[in-house]
Amino acid sequence: MQPRREFLKRAGLGGLATLLPSLSFAIPHSTGYRKPVRIGFITDLHHLQFGKNEEQRMQAFMNAVVQEKPDFILQCGDFCRPKGSDRIMAEWNRFTGPKYHVIGNHDMDVCDKATIMALWGMKSRYYSFDLGGFHFVVLDRNYLRDKEGKLVHYDTSNWGPLPSEQRSFTDPEQLEWLKQDLAGAKYPTIVFMHQPVFLSEWTTELGNAEEILSIFDRHNYTASQSGSNATVCAVFMGHDHDDRYGERNGVHYFIINSASYVYTDTGAHYYNDSLFAFITLDPSGKLHIEGRSSSYPAGTPEKVKAVYQPRINDRSMRVFTPSGKKG
């Protein structure tokens, strides 16, 4: 078996997908909407990744969603495959409210982006929307840089054979769209992406993360100079199968643990229970994460249990200052 770094990014050969242009989706809401926004969040389910059926993990998440009644749910990549996922999608669709997808690298293990997007009903590979006094942005970091320096879509596992330095790029069209989208944002902004741009221990597989970080920095500086609180205040990521938090230039970054397992040099180590979280964004500027914890089955190596905790930590912090207030 390959070490965690290599396996989590393993694949084969394929071609370039032709995709729809990006769109922004606005959810109607009252300007007087002041109640907290609640999000059901799950990432890295990896249905059928090792031939394992993750329907019970998905059901556990959806049972909690039905009980909690969040304003929307979002899966942050490496979710499922175009075939054999009917029951996963049936569970997902038990929630009748807004549902959002982020594309992860393993979602193109056996297909192109257009195929997995069609399964999910995803109109664009990157997009934004407003809800309850917040602006939300979803990004696609699934490009490789070939030997000629050209960026091509992840497609049918074409990324696995390449060195890590050639993975996890974001295309110039999307970066320009991101600049314009943030410039037009009227509310504090929350960003979702699969591959991390910060906090990752896989430092050689960051692609052009610095360009994204620079866009966040410049936008936030411009907003602060004008007295606006429509800044990027939090970024949620998956991919690394770990739970991490850090702050950079006033932006709060979170890597959220896999729903299913951690992969190390000793193989895949599955959690006994599904991991997921509920994120609450309060108009006061506070963010709360309510995570889930699990355990490892008997026989899991002690060094795995010591380093990779099977949980998503609860967290609470202020991530922005409401307009008209100081401090």
N, C-alpha and C positions, 0 to 999 in steps of 0.2 A: 504493500500500500504506500501511497505517496504521502509526504508530510502535509499538514493542514494547509499551508500556503499554496501548495501546488494543486491539491485535490479540490479545494473550494473554487478553483478557477480552471478546472479541467475541461477539455472539449475536443472536437474534430474539425473537418473542413466544411465550407459552405460558401454561399454567395451573398450578394447585396440585395437587401429588401427595398422595394419601392413603397414609400409611405405617404400618408396624407399630410398636408401642411398643418402646422401647429395652430391651435385655436385657444382662446380664453373662454372659460365658461363662467358665467355669473349666476349665482343663486339669488333670487329676489329676497330681500330682507328689509325690515323696517330700520330707518336710521335711529329709531328709539330703542332698538333691540339691545338690552343691557344685561341679559342673563348670561352666565358662563356658557362657552361652547365646549361640548364634550365629544371626544373622538375615541372610537374603538380602533386600536392599532395592533396589527400583527405583521410579522416579517419572517422571511426565510422558513416557510413551512416545508418546502422541498418535497412536495407530494411526488411519489414514485422515483425519487432521486436514487435510491438503492433498491428499487422495487418495493419499497415500503409504502403501505397505504396509510395516509395521515388523516383519514376521515374522522377518527375519534378526536384528534387534536383540533381539527377544524370545528367539529361539533361542540367541543368544550368552549371554544371562543364564541361561537354563534349563540350558544345557550346564554352566555354571560351578556352578549350584545342584546339579545331579546329582553333580558331582565333589566339591563342598565338603560336601554333606550338612548344611545348617544345621538348627537346631531348628524354625524356621519361616521362611516367606517373606512379604513384605508389599509391595504396590504402593501408593504414596502419592498416587494420584489422576491424573486426565487419562490414563486407561489405554486404553480402547477404546470402540467403539460397539455397540449391540445387534444390528446387522446387519453382516455382512461380517467378523466377528471370530472365526469358528469355529476357525481355525488358531491364532490368538493364545491362545484359551482352551484348545485342545488342548496347546499348549506349556506353558501355566501349570499344567495338570493333570498334566504329567509328574512333578511333585513330589508324592509320596504323603503327605507330612507336612502339618502344619497350614498353612493359607494364609489370609491376611487382606487385606482391601481397605479403602482409604480413598477416600471419594467426592471427586472434584475437579470444578471448575466445568465443564470441557469434557465431562465424562461425561454431562451433560444437554444437550448441543448439539442432539440430535435426539430426545430422549425425556424422560420424567420420572424421578424418583429410583427409584420402585417398579420401573420397567422395567429399569434398569441393575442394581439390586440383585438382581432375579430372575435375570439373566444370570450374575451372580457368585455366586449362592447366599448372599447377604448377608442375614442375618436381621434386622439392625437397622442403622440409619444411624450410630449411635454405640454403643460397647460397651467392655467391659474384660475382661481375663483375666489369670490368674496362670500363670507358668511359671518353674521353676528358681530360686525365691527373688526373682523380680521381678514387679512389677505393670505391666501394659501397658494404655494407654487410647487409644482411637481416637475422634476427634471429627469432626463434620460442621459446616463453616462456610459451607454453601451456602444462605444465605438472603439475600433482598433486603429492604430497607425501602422500602415504597411511599410515595407522596406523603402518605398519611394516617398514616404512621408504623407501619403494620402490617407484620409480617414474613411473607413468603411464600417458599415453596420455589423454588429454581432449577428451571426446567421448560422444556424445549424452547427454550433460548437466550433466555429472557425477561430475562436480566440485562444483555445487551450494550448495549441502547439507553439504559440508565440511567447517570447520572453515577457515577463511581467511589465517591463518598461513600455511595452507597446499596447497596453490595455487601459481600459477605464477612461476614455476620452469623451469630451463633449464637443459637438460640432460648432463651427463658427456661427452658423445661422441661429442656433439655439442660444448661444452666448449673447448675440446681438439682441435677440428677442428678450432675454432675461434683463438686459440693461433697460430696455424700453418698458418692459412690464413693471419693473421695480420703480422706475421713474414716474409711472402713472399710478402707483399704488396710493391709496388714501388711508390705509390702516396698517397697524403693526403686522409684519409678515412672518409666516411660518413656512419653511421650505422642507420638502421631502425628496430624498434621493436614495438609491440603493447603495452604490459604492461611496464610501466616505471620502470627504475632502480634508478631513482633520481627525485626529485621534487614532487613526489606523496604525497598527503595528506593521502593516505590510507597506513600508515606505517606498518601495520601488514600483508599486502598482497604484499610483495616484493620478496617472495621466496628466491632464492639464488642470489639476485641482487649483493650482495657484491662480489661474485666470478667473475661476469662480470666486475664490476668496477675495481677489482684488476687486471684482465687481461688487461684492458685498461691502467691502471696506469703503470704496468710493461712494457708493450709494448712501451708506449710513453717515459718512462725513457730510455729504451735501445736505441730507435731511436734517442733521443736527444743526448745521449752520443756519438753516431756515426756520428752526424751531419746531420741525415736524417730528412726530413720533412714528411715522410710517416707515420704520426701519426694519431690516431683517433682524429679528430678535431671537429666533430659535431655528435650528436645523436638525431634522431627524433622519438617521441613516441606518442601514442594516449591514448585510454582507459579511461582517467579521465574526458573527456568532459569539458575541461577548456583550457585556454591559459596561458602557463607559460614558463619562461626562467630562466636559471641559469647556472653558470660556476663552474666546479669542476676540480681542478688540470689541468687547461688549456683546458679542453674539454667543449664545449658548448652544453647544453642540452635543448631541446625544447619539451614541451607537446603541441600538436596541438589540437584545439577544434574540437568537433564533427560537422559533416556536418548538423546534424539534431536537436539535443536537449540536454538539461541538465536534469538529474534526481535528485530530492531532496526528502525530507520527505513529500512534498506536491504533488509528482507525476512527470510525464514527462512534461517538458515545452519546446515546440517546437519553434524553431526560424522561423521567417516569410520567410527567404531566406536561400538558401544553403550556407554553409561555406566551403571554400577550399582555397588553396594557390598556388602560384608559387614561387619556390625556385630557386635562381640563384647563382651558384658557379663560382666565377671569378678566373682566373689564378693568379691574383694579391694577392689572399689570402682572398678576401672579400666574405661574404655570405649575400645575400639579401633575405628577405621574403616579398612577396606582398600578404597580406591577404585580406579576404573579411569580411564585417560587415553586421549585420542584426539588427533586433529589435524583441521584443516579441509581441504577440497578446494582445489585450485588455483583462483585467482580470487576467493577470499574477501577482502573489503576488509581492509586492514591495521589499520584502526581497530577492526574487530570482533575480529580476532585479538589485539589489544593489550589490550582491555578484558574480553572474555569468554573465559576460558580453557576449553578443551574437556576438563575433567577433574573428578573428584571427589577431593579431597585425602585422603591418609592422615592420620589424626590419632590421638593417644593421650593420655589424660588421666584423672585421678581425678575421678569425679563424685559419689561419696558415701563415707562412712566406715562400714565394717562395724560392726554393733552390738557394743558392749562395748569398742570401741577409741576412742581419742582422736586428734584431729588430722586 
